[in-house]
Amino acid sequence: MIEVVLPTPLYRLAKISGPVLVELKGEVTQRALLGEVESRYPMLRGTMRDPHSGRRRAYVRFFACKRDLSDASPDEPLPAAVVSGEEPFLVVGALSGG
């Protein structure tokens, strides 16, 4: 099972209290993983990525295995440690301040 960790505002929007566990068959990509999360929680559509292009939103970042995957192709396979459930896939909202 793949563990998807979301920012707190998205947990609240989806009315869930913890990571989303996803099981996917075949090649696991950002597009497939986030598509599955959005299909389970339709209120999240458009919050993490553009619904037409599948590219991430400007103030959202994706991390896995201590790597920033934000600028990777949405069709690039995710790291094996994420697919096996050893490491989570993190969706992080931007932080800013002044």
MDAnalysis code that builds the backbone (N, CA, C; Angstrom):
import MDAnalysis as mda
import numpy as np

u = mda.Universe.empty(294, n_residues=98, atom_resindex=np.repeat(np.arange(98), 3), trajectory=True)
u.add_TopologyAttr("name", ["N", "CA", "C"] * 98)
u.add_TopologyAttr("resid", np.arange(1, 99))
u.add_TopologyAttr("resname", ["MET", "ILE", "GLU", "VAL", "VAL", "LEU", "PRO", "THR", "PRO", "LEU", "TYR", "ARG", "LEU", "ALA", "LYS", "ILE", "SER", "GLY", "PRO", "VAL", "LEU", "VAL", "GLU", "LEU", "LYS", "GLY", "GLU", "VAL", "THR", "GLN", "ARG", "ALA", "LEU", "LEU", "GLY", "GLU", "VAL", "GLU", "SER", "ARG", "TYR", "PRO", "MET", "LEU", "ARG", "GLY", "THR", "MET", "ARG", "ASP", "PRO", "HIS", "SER", "GLY", "ARG", "ARG", "ARG", "ALA", "TYR", "VAL", "ARG", "PHE", "PHE", "ALA", "CYS", "LYS", "ARG", "ASP", "LEU", "SER", "ASP", "ALA", "SER", "PRO", "ASP", "GLU", "PRO", "LEU", "PRO", "ALA", "ALA", "VAL", "VAL", "SER", "GLY", "GLU", "GLU", "PRO", "PHE", "LEU", "VAL", "VAL", "GLY", "ALA", "LEU", "SER", "GLY", "GLY"])
u.atoms.positions = np.array([
    [0.838, -1.188, 0.000],
    [0.000, 0.000, 0.000],
    [0.876, 1.241, 0.000],
    [0.502, 2.189, -0.809],
    [1.204, 3.457, -0.890],
    [0.541, 4.424, 0.081],
    [1.355, 5.076, 0.882],
    [0.857, 6.041, 1.857],
    [1.021, 7.450, 1.279],
    [-0.094, 8.161, 1.169],
    [-0.080, 9.531, 0.661],
    [-0.393, 10.465, 1.826],
    [0.568, 11.316, 2.156],
    [0.416, 12.261, 3.256],
    [0.071, 13.619, 2.662],
    [-1.044, 14.183, 3.122],
    [-1.545, 15.448, 2.603],
    [-1.345, 16.570, 3.618],
    [-1.390, 17.830, 3.158],
    [-1.363, 18.941, 4.109],
    [-2.687, 18.983, 4.888],
    [-2.638, 19.497, 6.092],
    [-3.813, 19.546, 6.970],
    [-5.044, 20.151, 6.303],
    [-4.943, 21.255, 5.566],
    [-6.162, 21.791, 4.938],
    [-6.843, 20.804, 3.985],
    [-6.058, 19.962, 3.315],
    [-6.669, 18.980, 2.410],
    [-7.316, 17.839, 3.182],
    [-6.738, 17.459, 4.331],
    [-7.402, 16.471, 5.183],
    [-8.765, 16.993, 5.617],
    [-8.790, 18.255, 6.014],
    [-10.056, 18.856, 6.461],
    [-11.061, 18.921, 5.323],
    [-10.612, 19.320, 4.144],
    [-11.493, 19.402, 2.988],
    [-12.093, 18.040, 2.653],
    [-11.267, 16.995, 2.723],
    [-11.715, 15.640, 2.404],
    [-12.416, 14.955, 3.581],
    [-12.390, 15.615, 4.755],
    [-13.001, 15.059, 5.971],
    [-12.381, 13.717, 6.361],
    [-11.039, 13.678, 6.290],
    [-10.298, 12.499, 6.724],
    [-9.267, 12.939, 7.760],
    [-8.775, 11.983, 8.532],
    [-7.891, 12.366, 9.635],
    [-6.465, 11.833, 9.521],
    [-6.152, 11.152, 8.451],
    [-4.811, 10.602, 8.337],
    [-4.451, 10.297, 6.908],
    [-3.261, 9.758, 6.701],
    [-2.789, 9.458, 5.347],
    [-3.766, 8.586, 4.559],
    [-3.752, 8.788, 3.260],
    [-4.572, 7.997, 2.348],
    [-3.734, 6.797, 1.915],
    [-4.279, 5.596, 2.046],
    [-3.590, 4.379, 1.608],
    [-4.153, 3.958, 0.261],
    [-3.256, 3.772, -0.699],
    [-3.659, 3.479, -2.072],
    [-2.921, 2.242, -2.553],
    [-3.645, 1.378, -3.233],
    [-3.026, 0.229, -3.887],
    [-3.261, 0.364, -5.384],
    [-2.177, 0.371, -6.140],
    [-2.263, 0.495, -7.586],
    [-1.570, -0.683, -8.250],
    [-2.085, -1.099, -9.366],
    [-1.479, -2.167, -10.167],
    [-0.701, -1.549, -11.319],
    [0.331, -2.223, -11.759],
    [1.115, -1.747, -12.889],
    [2.071, -0.646, -12.490],
    [2.451, 0.164, -13.467],
    [3.409, 1.244, -13.232],
    [2.752, 2.349, -12.407],
    [3.407, 2.742, -11.331],
    [2.862, 3.752, -10.435],
    [3.539, 5.092, -10.719],
    [2.734, 6.047, -11.133],
    [3.207, 7.384, -11.447],
    [2.472, 8.401, -10.573],
    [2.969, 9.645, -10.562],
    [2.256, 10.705, -9.852],
    [0.838, 10.828, -10.392],
    [0.696, 10.791, -11.718],
    [-0.626, 10.949, -12.334],
    [-1.587, 9.855, -11.856],
    [-1.128, 8.611, -11.853],
    [-1.985, 7.499, -11.424],
    [-2.309, 7.592, -9.938],
    [-1.299, 7.891, -9.132],
    [-1.490, 7.951, -7.686],
    [-2.441, 9.076, -7.297],
    [-2.183, 10.275, -7.804],
    [-3.045, 11.403, -7.462],
    [-4.424, 11.251, -8.082],
    [-4.505, 10.620, -9.234],
    [-5.808, 10.328, -9.841],
    [-6.650, 9.431, -8.955],
    [-6.019, 8.436, -8.344],
    [-6.738, 7.535, -7.438],
    [-7.196, 8.279, -6.184],
    [-6.327, 9.124, -5.635],
    [-6.710, 9.914, -4.456],
    [-7.900, 10.814, -4.803],
    [-7.841, 11.472, -5.956],
    [-8.926, 12.363, -6.370],
    [-10.216, 11.608, -6.678],
    [-10.096, 10.380, -7.161],
    [-11.325, 9.612, -7.429],
    [-12.016, 9.200, -6.133],
    [-11.232, 8.937, -5.102],
    [-11.817, 8.603, -3.793],
    [-12.376, 9.833, -3.086],
    [-11.693, 10.954, -3.287],
    [-12.065, 12.200, -2.619],
    [-12.221, 13.291, -3.684],
    [-13.353, 13.302, -4.399],
    [-13.546, 14.243, -5.508],
    [-13.399, 15.713, -5.117],
    [-13.617, 16.025, -3.852],
    [-13.465, 17.420, -3.417],
    [-12.015, 17.897, -3.494],
    [-11.077, 16.966, -3.676],
    [-9.659, 17.330, -3.792],
    [-9.242, 17.635, -5.234],
    [-10.135, 17.366, -6.205],
    [-9.788, 17.628, -7.607],
    [-9.451, 19.100, -7.787],
    [-8.331, 19.349, -8.400],
    [-7.899, 20.712, -8.663],
    [-7.131, 21.366, -7.530],
    [-7.006, 20.705, -6.391],
    [-6.290, 21.300, -5.262],
    [-4.795, 21.013, -5.302],
    [-4.408, 19.871, -5.847],
    [-3.003, 19.482, -5.884],
    [-2.393, 19.654, -7.263],
    [-3.217, 19.510, -8.290],
    [-2.720, 19.588, -9.660],
    [-3.816, 20.111, -10.575],
    [-3.397, 20.640, -11.688],
    [-4.339, 21.143, -12.675],
    [-5.122, 19.962, -13.238],
    [-6.459, 20.038, -13.262],
    [-7.245, 18.886, -13.724],
    [-7.074, 18.566, -15.208],
    [-6.597, 19.525, -15.995],
    [-6.452, 19.280, -17.431],
    [-5.074, 18.749, -17.797],
    [-4.032, 19.359, -17.273],
    [-2.675, 18.964, -17.652],
    [-2.086, 17.899, -16.729],
    [-2.610, 17.795, -15.508],
    [-2.042, 16.856, -14.548],
    [-0.794, 17.381, -13.857],
    [-0.383, 18.606, -14.172],
    [0.798, 19.204, -13.551],
    [0.411, 19.777, -12.193],
    [1.369, 19.798, -11.293],
    [1.090, 20.273, -9.935],
    [0.726, 21.747, -9.928],
    [-0.032, 22.124, -8.920],
    [-0.367, 23.528, -8.706],
    [0.889, 24.273, -8.266],
    [0.920, 25.566, -8.488],
    [2.108, 26.378, -8.239],
    [2.594, 26.318, -6.794],
    [1.706, 26.275, -5.830],
    [2.119, 26.330, -4.426],
    [2.008, 24.983, -3.718],
    [2.127, 23.925, -4.496],
    [2.103, 22.560, -3.964],
    [3.392, 21.876, -4.400],
    [3.982, 21.118, -3.508],
    [5.206, 20.380, -3.815],
    [4.971, 18.906, -3.516],
    [5.669, 18.035, -4.249],
    [5.600, 16.590, -4.043],
    [6.983, 16.092, -3.647],
    [7.031, 15.275, -2.601],
    [8.296, 14.719, -2.122],
    [8.152, 13.216, -1.911],
    [9.258, 12.505, -2.106],
    [9.322, 11.075, -1.813],
    [10.792, 10.702, -1.654],
    [11.076, 9.876, -0.687],
    [12.435, 9.389, -0.466],
    [13.434, 10.535, -0.335],
    [13.036, 11.579, 0.379],
    [13.881, 12.753, 0.627],
    [14.267, 13.487, -0.658],
    [13.441, 13.332, -1.693],
    [13.674, 14.004, -2.970],
    [12.461, 14.837, -3.343],
    [12.714, 15.994, -3.914],
    [11.650, 16.846, -4.419],
    [11.273, 16.354, -5.818],
    [10.061, 15.852, -5.956],
    [9.582, 15.334, -7.241],
    [8.638, 16.317, -7.929],
    [8.600, 17.533, -7.430],
    [7.645, 18.527, -7.908],
    [7.764, 18.834, -9.392],
    [8.966, 18.857, -9.909],
    [9.164, 19.197, -11.314],
    [9.338, 17.980, -12.212],
    [9.209, 16.797, -11.634],
    [9.290, 15.565, -12.431],
    [8.031, 15.428, -13.282],
    [8.151, 14.719, -14.369],
    [6.987, 14.448, -15.219],
    [5.931, 13.697, -14.417],
    [4.655, 14.043, -14.570],
    [3.604, 13.311, -13.852],
    [3.500, 11.850, -14.299],
    [4.155, 11.514, -15.407],
    [4.112, 10.140, -15.915],
    [5.389, 9.363, -15.630],
    [6.293, 9.947, -14.860],
    [7.529, 9.268, -14.463],
    [7.212, 8.296, -13.325],
    [7.744, 7.087, -13.365],
    [7.470, 6.127, -12.274],
    [7.970, 6.663, -10.929],
    [7.208, 6.393, -9.898],
    [7.606, 6.787, -8.543],
    [8.678, 5.833, -8.025],
    [9.479, 6.274, -7.051],
    [10.525, 5.409, -6.495],
    [9.953, 4.100, -5.944],
    [10.734, 3.043, -6.062],
    [10.306, 1.709, -5.599],
    [9.945, 1.707, -4.122],
    [10.636, 2.495, -3.307],
    [10.337, 2.527, -1.868],
    [8.943, 3.102, -1.592],
    [8.466, 3.991, -2.439],
    [7.108, 4.521, -2.297],
    [6.097, 3.456, -2.725],
    [6.354, 2.826, -3.846],
    [5.443, 1.806, -4.381],
    [5.299, 0.642, -3.407],
    [6.388, 0.270, -2.725],
    [6.350, -0.857, -1.786],
    [5.774, -0.473, -0.429],
    [5.566, 0.827, -0.195],
    [5.026, 1.273, 1.083],
    [6.075, 1.562, 2.143],
    [7.354, 1.459, 1.781],
    [8.425, 1.736, 2.746],
    [8.533, 3.224, 3.056],
    [8.268, 4.064, 2.056],
    [8.352, 5.513, 2.198],
    [7.028, 6.135, 1.757],
    [6.587, 7.211, 2.386],
    [5.345, 7.872, 1.958],
    [5.574, 8.803, 0.775],
    [4.498, 9.117, 0.102],
    [4.478, 10.160, -0.914],
    [3.891, 11.372, -0.229],
    [4.641, 12.479, -0.195],
    [4.234, 13.664, 0.560],
    [3.739, 14.749, -0.386],
    [2.573, 15.281, -0.069],
    [2.042, 16.460, -0.743],
    [2.183, 17.589, 0.260],
    [2.947, 18.615, -0.100],
    [3.265, 19.685, 0.847],
    [2.785, 21.014, 0.289],
    [2.044, 21.751, 1.098],
    [1.631, 23.091, 0.726],
    [2.762, 24.064, 0.978],
    [2.860, 25.086, 0.130],
    [3.932, 26.075, 0.266],
    [3.806, 26.852, 1.562],
    [4.952, 27.213, 2.095],
    [5.016, 28.066, 3.285],
    [5.574, 29.409, 2.851],
    [5.016, 30.447, 3.386],
    [5.547, 31.762, 3.073],
    [5.427, 32.653, 4.292],
    [6.110, 33.705, 4.239],
    [6.059, 34.636, 5.358],
    [6.757, 35.924, 4.991],
    [6.759, 36.811, 5.902],
    [7.370, 38.083, 5.566],
    [8.106, 38.682, 6.707],
])
